[in-house]
Structure formats: C-alpha cells, structure tokens
Amino acid sequence: MKEIFWLSFASIVYAYAGYPVLLLGLARWKRLPVGKQDLLPTVSVVMAVRNEGHRLQRKLENLQELEYPRHLLQIVIASDGSTDATETLLLEQRDRVDAVVLATSVGKAAALNAAVQKATGEILVFLDARQMVDAPALRALTANFADGSVGAVSGELLLQDETGAPAADAVGLYWKIEKMVRRLESATGSVVGVTGAIYAIRRELFVDLPAGLILDDVLVPMRIAKAGRRIIFEPGAIARDRIFSERGREFGRKVRTLTGNYQLMQLAPWILSLSNPLLFRFVSHKLMRLLVPVLLLVCLCSSVLAGGLFYKTIFIGQIGLYGLAGLGSAVPSSKRFKPVAIVSTFVMLNAAAAMALYNFLRGKDKVWA
C-alpha cells in the first residue's frame, strides 16, 4: 500500500508540477525560435454560431475594429440552425460578412466545415462569438507564418472579472499556470492544443472535422503536428473573456472540455500511438490530468490502509483538504481566504474530470459549443 500511495502521489505531482519543470529545463537547454515577419497574407476569419443573436452585433463590431487591411480580410460566419435573430443579423451584414445559413443544426464541427468551404484566405483564423479580440491580434498571428515550419498559431485568452480586471481568483491562477505550460511547449517545439477562442492555421492544412467533435482546438493542431509543422503560442494575439460568476457555469465549461479529451481519443486513436509526434506531451499535459481523480482516490484509500501514524496523518490531512473544498462550495465568501480558494478550485477541476469520464461512458459527449 505504501508503494501504491507514493506512486499515485508522484503521478499527481508530475501532472501539475513535474511536467512544467521538465519543460522549463528543456527551454533553458534548447529553445526553438520562430522567424517572425510582418506578413499580410489573405485571411479568412471563420466562426460557427448558434443562437448568438444577443451578442453577435457586438462581435461583428469587434471584427470591424481589427487592424488588418479590409481587402485582405474575409469574414465567414456559419449559423448552425439558429432559431433567434442570428440569421437576420448576418443577412443584414451581407456586405461585410459571408454568411452560411444552415437550415437545421448539424453541430459546431460540421458548421465549421461548411464555413471553411466558403473561405478564400491563405490563413484561416478561428474565433468564437463570446470573446472580444484585441485590434492587433490578426497581425500578431500572421507574423508567425513567415516561418515555413509553423502550421498553426494559438492566441492568448485573458480571463477577466466583472470589472474587466485580470481574474485574480484561483481559476485565474490555474489559467496562468496553463498558459505558462503552453509558452514553454511553444518555445521547445509545439503546443498540444490551441486556444479555441482564437487560433490560426494555414488553409491547405485544414481537414474536415468529424461530426460531433467537441475539441477542434486540440484535433486541428494535432493533425498539423502529424503533418510535420509546428504549433506556436502567440501571446500578442489576445482574446478577452469573463470568468462565469454564476454558480456552476465554470464547472460546466470544464466538464465539456474534459469530456472532449475522452471523445478525442475515441475519434482519433492515433493520438495515443507513436505516429503522434506529440505523444509524450499529450500524455503529460492532457491524459495525466484526466487520471488525477482516480489517483486522488487511490491516495486516499492507500494511506488509510498503509497503517502507521505517518500514513494516518496523511489520510487526515487529505480529509481536511476536502473539508476546505466543501467549505468553499458551501460558503463562497470563504474563498477570499487563499488556501480555501486554491483547494476548492483544485477539487472542482478534478470533480469535472470525473464527471467528464462519467459523461463519456454514458455517451453524453454530443454537445454544441
């Protein structure tokens, strides 16, 4: 039992700290620079939306503010069987937007496929309706394509609170750590996934997405890495989003993302084979985190079964941490105390991972996002 405990504990530490430290050491030993230039290729902004009438007008205004020559910029938006004002808004903007109106909902992946068919740009830039994009973002993305080894470029998602200030809570801290990992992956080769809110790829590298796919922002770059190109993280291409203040919304968003990782391994099993050049990074960055809920349970059970005062103390400590997480959930104001916020977020993330596995096993991975 003692060996099982320490093996599980070491795996948890590796998932959240060991892998970033390994990347940091690799980055200090050998960095792979990107040959950037201020390029101006033709660009097609591609979006798939469904019942986004309440925020689409603001998004369209945001797209008009992008600092990119208008004669080189195409905007393609697919409405996936929307039943609100989305289609009307798109048709009113037909002089500035190439609209793809789908009569019935076919899912985000199929809607993106339809939009890409209408795209004419050398570079495809994928955006979501919810986030606002900073004006220089497109030029920051396209500069990386001056390097022929680059096939995809991820932008940076900044999470903000209700006032527009950078998120300072534990979710914001988790996202900062995640972005640090992506920067290190980029500096030493390729990132495993891109930011779904803003990323760009070379047009010729796009392959139609499988129906029902949740994580285009992981499958697309993985395919590009398999084709021999790099996937880069570009912190100068910024999209801004709000952390959900409604109870449970952030949990639901995380469940969807983690469910998508399970779905991805089913739709593209080659990702777990040696034909994936990013196999080690995928296992370290994605798969290990999916296993943490199981590892936490093993740590809890093995510590109580190991016997002895030392392991009994560890068991009590684990119960205490879960008690702090319960306090954070029951009394949200207690999260103002940093340890409560951090433990609550850690437990929330792993509860989401457990729920994602449950959803996938029950076939509840068919969601629109």
N, C-alpha and C positions, 0 to 999 in steps of 0.2 A: 504493500500500500504506500509506503514511503517513496519508493521509486516512481510509482504512478503519480503521486502528488507532485513531485518535483519535475517530472517530465511535462505534466499538464501546465504547471506554473511557468516553466521555462518557455513553453509554446505561446502562452498568453503574453508574456513579456516580449518575445520576439515579434509577435503580430503588431504590437503598438509601439515598441521602442527599439527592439533589436534591428528590425529591417531599416528604419530610418538611420540608425547609427551606421549600419553597413553601407548604406548609400552615401552617407557623409564621408566615410573613409574612402570610398571609391572616387567620389568627386574631388577629394584632395589629391588623390594619386593621379587620376587621369580624367580630364574634362574634354568633352567633345563640343567644340564651338560651332555656332551656326553663322554662315556667311550671309548676313542681312544686307539688303539694299532697299532703297525707297522705290519699290516697283509699283506700277499702276496697271495691272492686268485687268481684263474684264471680269466683273464679279457679279454673281447671282446670289442675292440673299434669299434663302429658302426657309419657309415656315409652313407648318401644318397646324391648323387651329380648329377647335370645335366649341361652339357656343361661347365665343370670346367677345361678343358684342359689347360687353360692359367695359372692356379695357382695350379694344382694338384701335379705337380712334387715337388714344394716347400713344399706342405703339407705332401707328403709322406716322404720327407727328415726330416721334423719336427717330424713325428711319429717315425722315426728310432732313434731320439735323446732322446726319453723318457726314463727316468731312471726306468726301470721295467724289470725283468728277461724275456728274449726272449721266453723261453719255457713255460712261463705262460701267454703270451700275444698273442692274435689273433687280426688281423685287417680285418674287413669285410666292404667292400665298395660296395654299390649298385649304378650302373649307370642307371639313370631313362630315358631311351630312348635318350641318348646323341647323338648329330649329329656332334660333333667336335672330337678332339683327345682323349677324356676322356677314351673311351673303350680301345683304343690302349695302352695308358699309364698303365691302370690297368692290362691288359693281359701281358705286359712286366714285371710287378712286381708280377707275379703269384706265385713266390717262397716265397714272403713275404706278399702278400695280397690275401685274399679270395674275389674274385670278383663275384658280382651278376649282370649280364648284362641283363637288361630288354629291349626287342626289341622296345617297344613303351613307351611313357611317361604315367605313371599312377599316378603321383603326389608324393610329398615327403613322405606323411604318408604311402602310400602303398609301396613305395620303402623301407622305414624303416622296415615295416613289413617283407618284403622279406629278408632284411639283417639280421634281428633278427632270422629268421628261420635257418640261417646258423651259428649263433653264438653259441659257446660252453662254454663260460666263465660263472663263477658263478656271476660275476659282469658285467653289460653292461655299457659302457661309451659312451655317445653320443657326437659327435663333429660335427662342421661344417667345410667346406673346407676353408673358408676365413681367419679364425683366426689362429694365431700361439700359440701353447701351451708350457708353460714352462716345462722343463725337469722333475721336481719333482712332477708334477701335479697328476699323477695317484696314487702315493703312498699317497699323501695328501688326495685324495678322499677315497681310500680303507681303510685308518686307521679308518674312522668313522664307518665302517661296523662291527667293533669289538663289537659295541653296538647293541644288538639284537633289540632294539626299532627303530633303524634307517632303513628306507626303501629306501631313496633316498638322494643324496648329490649333492648340486649345487656348482659349482666352481664360480670363480670371473672373470668378464670381465673387463679388463682395457682398457679404451679408450685413444688413443694417437693421437697426431697431426702428421703432415707430417715429422717432425724431429725425431719422436719416443718418444718425451717427453709426460708426462701425459697431457691430454687435460685440458686446463685452461679456456676455454670459458664457456658460460652459459650452453651449452649442457653437458659439462663435470661436471659442478656443479650439474645439475639435476641428473645425473647418480650417483654422490657421495651421494646425499640425498637418492636415491633409494636403494643403497647398504647399507646405514645406516639402513633403514627400514628392509631390509632383514636380517641383522645381529641381529636386535632386535627381529624380528619374530622367528628366529632360536633359540635365547637364551631363549625364553619364550615358545617354543613349536615347531611350524613348519612354514616354509615359504610358501607363497601362490603359488609362481611359482619359477622355477629354471632358471638358465642362459642357454639359448638354445645352446650357443657355447660350453659349457662343463658341463655335469652333468652325474651322475652315479646312477644306480638302481640295486637292487637285481634281478637276472634273472627271478626268479619264480614269481615276481610281475608284469612282463610286460604282458599287454593285448593288442591285436592287435588294432591299431589306426583306427578310422573311415576314410574312403576315403575323400580326400579333406581337411582334418584338417590343419589349419594354425599353431595353437599353441600347439604342442606336449609338449612344456616345461611348460605348465600350466595343461593340461589334465592329463598327466602322473603322476605328483606329487599329483594332486587332487585325483586320483584313489587310489594312495598308502596311502594317509591320510585316505581315506574312509576304507581302509583295516586295519587300526589301527596302521600304522607305522608313524614315524616322517620324516620330510623333513628338512635337515640341510643345512646351508650355510657354505661353507669351503673356507675362504679367501686365504688359502695356495695353492689352485688349480687354477692356473692363465692361462687365455687365453687372448691374446692381439689383439686388433682391432684398425683400424683407423677411426676417425670421417670423414665422407664424406665431402670433400671440394667442390664438385660440387654442385651448387645451386639447391636445391630441393631434393637432394638424401636423406638427413637426414629426411626431411618431409615425403617422400615416404615410408621410412622404418618405421616411426612411424605410419603412416596410416595403413600399413599392420598389424602391431602388434595390434593396437586398433580394427581393423576390426575383427581380430581373437578372441578378447574377446566377441564380439557380436555373432560371429559364435559359439563359445564355449557354450554359454547359450542356443543356439538352439539345438546343437548336444547332450548336456548333461544337460538337465533341472534340474536334481537332484542337480546340483551345487548350485541352488538357493533355495533348500529345507533344512529342518532340518536334513536330512540324511547326509549332508555335515558337517563334524566336523570343517571345517574351514570357515563356512558360514560367521561369523562376520568379519573375516579377509578378505575374498574375497570381501565382500561388501565395507569394509573400504578402502582396498588397490586398488581394481580394479574398482568396479562398481561406486563408488563415483566420481572417476576421469573421467569416461565416461559421468557423468552428469554435470560436471563443465561447458561445453559450454552453456548448457541450463540455468544453474544457473547464469552465467555471463550476459546472455541476460535478464533474469528476474531482476537482479540487476540494469541493465541499464534502463529498462523500468519503474520499480517501483520507482526508485529515481527521474525520471523526472515527474512522476505522483503524487508523495507524496506531493509536494508543500512545500513551505517554503525555506528560504535561505540556511539552513543546507543541505537539500537534493539536492538543486540546485547546491551547491558547490561540493557535492559528484558526481553528474552527470557530471559536467565539468571536475572534476578530472579523471573520467573514460575515457572521450573523450580524455583528454590529454595523458593518458597512451596508448590508442590505436594509438594516433598520434605518440608516441615514437616508437611503434612497426612498424608502417608504415615507419617511417624514417629508422629504422634498415633494413627493407626489401628493400627499395628503394636505400639506400646508405649503403652498407655493411661495409664500413670503419667506420661508426658511431658506430658500435658495440664495438669498442675499448673503448668507454665510458660505464662503467659497468652497469649503470641503463638501458641504451638502450639495451644492450645485454640480460640482465635478462628479461626485459619486452618483448622483441622480441621473446625470447625462450618460455616464458610462453604463449604468444598468438599463436605461431607456434604449440605448443603441443596441445592446445585446438582447433585450427583450424583443426589439424589432427584428433582429436576425433570427431569433427563434420563431417568431410569428411568420417571417418570410418562408422559412422551411416548412412550416405547417401549411401555409397557403399553397406552396408549390406542390406538396404531396397530395393536397386535395384538388389540385388543378385550378386553383384560383389565381392564375397568373395572366389572365386575359383582361388587362386594364388599359384604358386610354389615358395617356399622359402627355 
